[in-house]
Amino acid sequence: MVLYNLRMALKSLKRNPVLSGLMVGGIALGIGVSTVFVTAFHIFSMNPAPEKSESLFYVKIDNWDPNRPWNDDDPSSTPSQITYRDMVGIMESDIPTFHGGSFKTSVFIHPDPEIGRPYKALSRMCFADFFQLFDPPFEYGSGWDRNSDSGPEAVVVLDHETNQKLFGGENSLGRMVRVEDREFNVVGVLKQWRPFPKYYDPHNGAFEKPENIYMPFEHFRPLEIRSAGNTSNWKDFDWSDFDQYLASEAIWIQMWVQLDSPDQKGAYMSFLNSYTDSQRELGRMQRPNNNKLLNVMEWLDDREVVPEEATSLMIISLLFLVVCALNLIGILLGKFLTRAPEVSVRRALGASRLSVFVQHIIECETIGIFGGFLGILVAVLGLRAVNSLFAGETFEFALDTHMLLQAILLSLVAGLIAGLYPAWRICSIPPATYLKEQ
Amino acid sequence: MLNMKQVTKVYRTDTVETHALNSIDIQVSAGEFAAIMGPSGCGKTTFLNVAGLLDTFEAGTYHLDGQDVSRLSDSQMSRIRNQKIGFIFQSFNLIPDLDVYDNIDVPLRYRRMSSKDRRASILQALHTVGLDARKKHLPSQLSGGQQQRVAVARALVGEPKLILADEPTGNLDSQMAAEIMELLSRINQEGCTIVMVTHDQSIADRAKRRVNLLDGKVVENPTETPAPIRSVAGFAGVKSQR
């Protein structure tokens, strides 16, 4: 019976191609626009590290002012970064599989004078485990080992672009790079790498590119490098004194750990609580224990990484689809009611109200499906236009299977919304009225 | 077959109350060919709608084929219409988009029959009305008489016990009308009960019995009135399936 109703729907659509085209086009426009913005939202909110998102944890410790919480509107909030001294303290733990703090800064790179003049580049000061935690793909070599952290050894990992700029893209392992006033040995070169969002440090732009070079964390001390990202503080100190900066309550480091089992996570949380208890005995951290371990998606939620505009535009686009569907109601109602005599004949010949209702809902869903497929084409063109705005980026907005299925599902919902009332009206007509009038 | 007792149907508007059927008693036995006659507005079509379960009524009882059908749900009435009643209308009421085959197929579609069984029934019905060669024609490609024969085939295809015909020859010229009446008479002779509404005396003469309605009441209910079945020159191809 479904196939029969489908055949009747196609006959009905062929009967008035212009009207059918208008209806399908209306749904297609709604599906196309909503799919573009739902896709954008989907990409902004997708899991950037699906394989490790349940084992990577962002560490939050509450070292904030005893008299006011980190966020005045949320007493349970915890500062979004940690202090240098706390990073050093909790990195004493051997519970995590991998762990390490890192921060973004900017340094001067001095290329060979024949190639170019010194320029400022973004650098990430990090530990060897950074490359284990976040798995950036390597073109040449690898990250440095843990022994190089403690020296620290003068080693560096370059990103693809910097290797292009300094060495023409050649295998530069073993070559020297001058950063600030020191020479560093290249031990690794990354391939193109664009975590989206930049989840390991979404501060100052969650969708910005990663840094250009990666250096062992402890080089920041002799170079007296400070964070080029967010730094927050609640307790005064002399900012010009580097040692006071390191001993301060200023927070500027992002701390990540890999905990591969619930037991490991539980043990590490106990360790964190013991650590803050011990700090409280020393006169710090007078607030109640409020340590947090957030997995990747929890961390991105906490940072509200998805742009408000993406959410708003998605909601508006879905409302636009609803408006398209509501517009269809009037057209379908008129179309169906002109068919009252035929429906009356069907009713006389044995069709129940339900049969008539189902027949007309299937016709609406047929319009929805056609609109859905055409809408996917509209969405592909729309996403192509959006991608042209991000030309040169290593990411792109594209429809995946999930989004295609969602577009088809939306078109079915739109067909249903548009068809329910007209189908109910036509199945409710008294057949006797129209049989004599034909 | 059809037994109405004290059936009353009232149409109400804000200011007027019209008794379309006023406590009528009508019985039609199995195998009868009854003509319902009367002037315009006497309640003929209302009677047919009530008899065909296309309309409800306010008072009285109605038994069809021994079953009380006075108060049934929509789906129950639909099932009875589909399985026990065949309709023939004055204006044929074929679905214009569907070819002859698909028009005859409509009632069978609501029976969940297999494709093979439906095809066999449709071809048999087409053969009965002599339109084997026209199954792929659209209604607009047929004459009025041919369209009404398709409508007869559609009414017959489900092998109903009762055929309700509303002015079946009203839109036909006299020769085509004779063909259709010949066809109905043959169907009746095969055992199918026919109740036909008409205001045409000559057409009513073909029925075995007449019931006269006036102002929603039965005014005369003569018993068995023999009506000769006249052969019609030029009519061919009608064969019985029963």
HADDOCK unambig.tbl for C-alpha pairs under 7 A between the chains (distance, minus, plus):
assign (segid A and resid 342 and name CA) (segid B and resid 95 and name CA) 6.14 0.50 0.50
assign (segid A and resid 345 and name CA) (segid B and resid 93 and name CA) 6.68 0.50 0.50
assign (segid A and resid 348 and name CA) (segid B and resid 54 and name CA) 6.69 0.50 0.50
assign (segid A and resid 348 and name CA) (segid B and resid 81 and name CA) 6.61 0.50 0.50
assign (segid A and resid 349 and name CA) (segid B and resid 81 and name CA) 6.33 0.50 0.50
assign (segid A and resid 349 and name CA) (segid B and resid 82 and name CA) 5.44 0.50 0.50
assign (segid A and resid 349 and name CA) (segid B and resid 107 and name CA) 5.09 0.50 0.50
assign (segid A and resid 350 and name CA) (segid B and resid 78 and name CA) 4.67 0.50 0.50
assign (segid A and resid 350 and name CA) (segid B and resid 79 and name CA) 5.91 0.50 0.50
assign (segid A and resid 350 and name CA) (segid B and resid 81 and name CA) 5.26 0.50 0.50
assign (segid A and resid 350 and name CA) (segid B and resid 82 and name CA) 3.95 0.50 0.50
assign (segid A and resid 350 and name CA) (segid B and resid 107 and name CA) 6.07 0.50 0.50
assign (segid A and resid 350 and name CA) (segid B and resid 110 and name CA) 6.32 0.50 0.50
assign (segid A and resid 351 and name CA) (segid B and resid 78 and name CA) 5.97 0.50 0.50
assign (segid A and resid 351 and name CA) (segid B and resid 110 and name CA) 6.15 0.50 0.50
assign (segid A and resid 352 and name CA) (segid B and resid 74 and name CA) 6.53 0.50 0.50
assign (segid A and resid 352 and name CA) (segid B and resid 75 and name CA) 5.35 0.50 0.50
assign (segid A and resid 352 and name CA) (segid B and resid 78 and name CA) 5.25 0.50 0.50
assign (segid A and resid 431 and name CA) (segid B and resid 54 and name CA) 6.42 0.50 0.50
assign (segid A and resid 432 and name CA) (segid B and resid 49 and name CA) 6.29 0.50 0.50
assign (segid A and resid 432 and name CA) (segid B and resid 54 and name CA) 5.68 0.50 0.50
assign (segid A and resid 432 and name CA) (segid B and resid 55 and name CA) 6.48 0.50 0.50
assign (segid A and resid 438 and name CA) (segid B and resid 91 and name CA) 6.37 0.50 0.50
assign (segid A and resid 438 and name CA) (segid B and resid 93 and name CA) 6.76 0.50 0.50
